[in-house]
Amino acid sequence: MTNPNTYTSDLRDIATAYILHREDGAVSHSAFSAALNTYQQCHPQIPRDDAVLVVSQLIDDLPQSVTVQH
C-alpha cells in the first residue's frame, strides 16, 4: 500500500526541483528536465513516457506565479 506521506513528499520534491530551477533563471525545458530527473530517481520503475506525463501534469497544476519567470 502506498504511503500518502511518501507520495506527498515525492510531489513536493519534484515541484521544488522545477521551481528552484525557474527561480535560478532556467528556461522551462531545463526546469522540466530537473523535475523529471527527480521523479525518475524516486520512481525508477516507471517508464519514461509515463514519468513525462506525471511531471507535466504536476507542473500544469502548480500556480502560474511559480512557473513563470519574473
Secondary structure, DSSP 8 states (H G I E B T S, - for coil): ---HHHHHHHHHHHHHHHHHHHHTT--HHHHHHHHHHHHHHH-TTS-HHHHHHHHHHHHHHS-HHHHS--
